[in-house]
Amino acid sequence: MFSYFTATIVLIFLGYAVIYPLLLWITPLNKIDRGFYRFNMGLSCIIGALGIIGFHFISKSLISEIYLLIWLLLMLFITAIYWNSKTINNYIISSISIIGCIMLAQILPNLIPSVNPTGALIVILMNSMITAVVFFSMILGHWYLNVVSLPIKLLKHSVIVFSLFLSLRIFWDCIYFYITNYVDNYGISYNLWSFMFQFDGFLLAIAFFIGNIFPIILNILIWRTLKLQATQSATGLLYVSVVSILFSDLILKYYLLEYGFTI
């Protein structure tokens, strides 16, 4: 597992950085202060830069590195322009995120050459959205400490988006586990539901539970907490969800790189 550590970190960081700015649609500028935009856009730039640095050490293609640098320069440029601006255009920010997704598609064959790049890209973006939105929700929850009059519906919308993508991943995983077979060293074929009860699939079972079932349960508790207007308690639960999602994402990336499972 540790042999894929750098590639895993690169996929998590780059996926997070290109998807994260799309979540700013949840919090329009007229509903929140500019400081929230500055913090989150700056965070995307930093995480993206770390991902590109990691990619540099494992990449064999200069062109792929140039693609990523182009996206990062665009992100830095728009962040600098909007840093003190009174008007921020989410369409422009989203267009840079879309460019980032295209750049990510270009580098995937260098990281996982044996896997269908289209399927891998879709799953990576879905998992990146889940990772990004749980972080976004946690940061937004903290913002209620700074802005007392912030509408509670913003955090509710963020949790709804989080729940929707979790539900989508559960649906996809259930189908994929059923239709995908794994052949062990003895030539015995298992679908992934059975594979999870084998020694090599034990971590996959853990990832399925802590990355899907456990966060859904937490989201039910978070939603009930938000109905009581207890944003600090909801943020505390989101901290737990962040740890759960991150740990599961590490495991899922390992199975993608080692076994080619697009989950």
C-alpha positions in Angstrom: 0.0 0.0 0.0 2.8 2.4 0.9 4.3 1.9 -2.6 1.4 3.9 -4.0 1.4 6.6 -1.3 2.7 9.5 -3.5 0.3 8.7 -6.4 -2.5 8.4 -3.9 -1.7 11.8 -2.4 -1.5 13.3 -5.8 -4.9 12.0 -6.9 -6.5 13.2 -3.7 -4.9 16.6 -3.7 -5.4 17.4 -7.3 -9.0 16.1 -7.4 -9.8 18.1 -4.3 -8.3 21.3 -5.7 -10.0 21.2 -9.1 -13.4 20.3 -7.6 -13.5 22.5 -4.5 -14.1 25.9 -6.2 -17.4 24.6 -7.7 -18.8 24.4 -4.1 -18.7 28.2 -3.9 -22.1 28.1 -5.7 -23.5 27.0 -2.3 -22.5 30.3 -0.7 -23.2 33.2 -3.1 -21.2 36.3 -2.3 -24.3 38.2 -1.4 -25.0 35.7 1.3 -21.5 35.6 2.8 -18.4 37.8 3.1 -15.4 38.1 0.7 -13.1 36.6 3.3 -14.8 33.2 2.8 -14.1 33.4 -0.9 -10.5 34.5 -0.3 -9.8 31.7 2.2 -11.3 28.9 0.0 -9.8 30.0 -3.3 -6.4 30.3 -1.5 -6.8 26.9 0.0 -7.5 25.4 -3.5 -4.3 27.0 -4.8 -2.2 25.6 -1.9 -3.6 22.1 -2.1 -3.3 22.1 -5.9 0.3 23.3 -5.7 1.2 20.5 -3.3 -0.5 18.0 -5.6 1.6 19.3 -8.6 4.8 19.1 -6.5 4.0 15.5 -5.7 3.2 14.7 -9.3 6.6 16.1 -10.3 8.4 13.3 -8.4 6.5 10.5 -10.1 5.7 11.9 -13.5 7.5 10.8 -16.7 5.8 13.3 -18.9 6.8 17.0 -19.0 3.7 17.8 -21.0 1.5 16.5 -18.2 3.3 18.8 -15.7 2.8 21.8 -18.0 -0.9 21.1 -18.2 -1.2 21.2 -14.5 0.9 24.3 -14.2 -1.4 26.1 -16.7 -4.4 25.2 -14.5 -2.6 26.4 -11.3 -1.5 29.7 -12.9 -5.1 30.3 -14.0 -6.3 29.6 -10.5 -3.7 31.9 -9.0 -4.5 34.6 -11.5 -8.2 34.6 -10.8 -7.6 34.4 -7.0 -5.3 37.5 -7.2 -7.9 39.4 -9.2 -10.8 38.6 -6.9 -8.8 39.0 -3.7 -10.0 42.5 -2.9 -12.8 42.7 -5.5 -16.3 43.6 -4.5 -17.8 41.5 -7.3 -16.9 37.8 -7.9 -18.1 35.8 -10.8 -18.7 32.1 -10.0 -19.0 31.3 -13.6 -15.4 32.2 -14.2 -14.2 30.3 -11.1 -16.2 27.3 -12.2 -14.7 27.4 -15.7 -11.2 27.1 -14.2 -12.4 24.1 -12.3 -13.6 22.5 -15.5 -10.3 23.2 -17.1 -8.7 21.5 -14.1 -10.8 18.4 -14.6 -9.7 18.3 -18.2 -6.1 18.6 -17.1 -6.6 15.8 -14.6 -8.0 13.6 -17.4 -4.7 14.2 -19.3 -2.5 13.0 -16.5 -4.4 9.9 -15.4 -2.8 7.6 -18.0 0.5 8.4 -16.4 -0.7 7.4 -12.9 -2.9 4.4 -13.7 -2.1 3.3 -17.3 -3.9 -0.1 -16.8 -7.3 1.3 -16.0 -10.0 2.7 -18.2 -9.2 6.5 -18.0 -12.8 7.6 -18.5 -14.2 5.4 -15.7 -11.3 6.3 -13.4 -11.8 10.0 -14.1 -15.6 9.8 -13.3 -15.0 7.9 -10.0 -12.1 10.1 -9.0 -14.2 13.3 -9.5 -17.1 11.8 -7.6 -14.8 10.8 -4.7 -13.1 14.2 -4.9 -16.5 16.0 -4.7 -17.3 14.0 -1.5 -13.9 14.9 0.0 -14.2 18.5 -1.0 -17.8 19.0 0.2 -17.2 17.5 3.6 -14.2 19.9 4.1 -16.3 22.8 2.7 -19.1 22.0 5.1 -16.7 21.9 8.0 -15.1 25.3 7.1 -18.6 26.8 6.5 -19.6 25.6 9.9 -16.7 27.5 11.4 -17.7 30.6 9.6 -20.9 30.8 11.7 -18.6 31.7 14.6 -17.4 34.8 12.7 -20.7 35.8 11.1 -23.5 35.6 13.5 -26.3 36.5 11.0 -25.2 33.9 8.4 -28.3 32.0 7.2 -28.5 28.4 8.5 -29.7 27.3 5.1 -26.3 27.6 3.6 -24.9 24.9 5.8 -28.0 22.8 5.2 -27.5 23.1 1.5 -23.9 22.0 1.9 -24.9 19.0 3.9 -27.6 18.1 1.3 -25.0 18.2 -1.5 -22.7 16.0 0.7 -25.6 13.5 1.3 -26.5 13.4 -2.4 -23.0 12.5 -3.5 -22.6 9.9 -0.7 -25.9 8.3 -1.9 -24.6 8.3 -5.5 -21.4 6.6 -4.4 -23.3 4.0 -2.4 -25.5 3.2 -5.4 -22.5 2.9 -7.7 -20.5 0.8 -5.3 -23.3 -1.7 -4.8 -23.7 -2.2 -8.5 -19.9 -2.3 -9.2 -19.3 -4.8 -6.4 -21.9 -7.1 -7.9 -20.8 -6.9 -11.6 -17.0 -6.9 -11.0 -15.1 -10.1 -10.4 -11.7 -10.7 -8.9 -9.6 -13.8 -9.7 -7.3 -14.8 -6.9 -3.9 -16.6 -7.2 -5.7 -20.0 -7.2 -7.9 -19.0 -10.1 -11.0 -18.7 -8.0 -13.3 -15.8 -9.1 -15.2 -13.7 -6.6 -17.5 -10.7 -7.1 -16.3 -7.8 -4.9 -19.0 -8.5 -2.2 -17.3 -11.8 -1.6 -13.8 -10.3 -2.1 -14.4 -8.1 0.9 -14.5 -11.1 3.1 -11.1 -12.3 1.8 -7.9 -11.2 3.4 -7.0 -8.9 0.5 -10.4 -7.3 0.6 -10.6 -6.6 4.3 -9.6 -2.9 3.9 -12.1 -2.5 1.1 -14.9 -3.5 3.5 -13.6 -1.0 6.0 -13.5 1.7 3.3 -17.1 0.9 2.3 -18.4 1.3 5.8 -16.4 4.4 7.0 -16.7 6.1 3.6 -20.3 5.5 2.9 -22.5 4.1 5.7 -20.9 5.9 8.7 -21.0 9.4 7.0 -24.6 8.9 6.1 -25.5 8.1 9.7 -23.5 11.2 10.8 -25.4 13.3 8.2 -28.7 12.3 9.8 -27.4 13.5 13.2 -26.0 16.7 11.6 -29.3 17.5 10.0 -31.2 17.0 13.2 -28.6 19.2 14.9 -29.0 22.0 12.3 -32.7 21.9 12.9 -31.9 23.0 16.4 -29.7 25.8 15.1 -26.7 24.2 16.8 -24.1 25.0 14.2 -21.1 24.3 16.5 -22.3 20.8 17.3 -22.9 20.2 13.6 -19.4 21.3 12.9 -18.0 19.0 15.5 -19.8 16.1 13.8 -18.4 17.2 10.4 -14.9 17.0 11.9 -15.6 13.3 12.5 -16.9 12.9 9.0 -13.8 14.5 7.5 -11.5 12.0 9.2 -13.8 9.1 8.1 -14.0 10.3 4.5 -10.2 11.0 4.2 -9.3 7.6 5.6 -11.7 5.8 3.2 -10.4 7.8 0.3 -6.9 6.7 1.0 -8.0 3.1 0.9 -10.1 3.5 -2.2 -7.2 5.1 -4.1 -5.0 2.1 -3.1 -7.5 -0.3 -4.6 -7.7 1.8 -7.7 -4.0 1.8 -8.2 -3.2 -1.7 -7.1 -6.3 -3.6 -8.4 -7.8 -1.2 -10.9 -11.2 -1.1 -9.1 -13.0 2.1 -10.1 -14.7 2.7 -6.8 
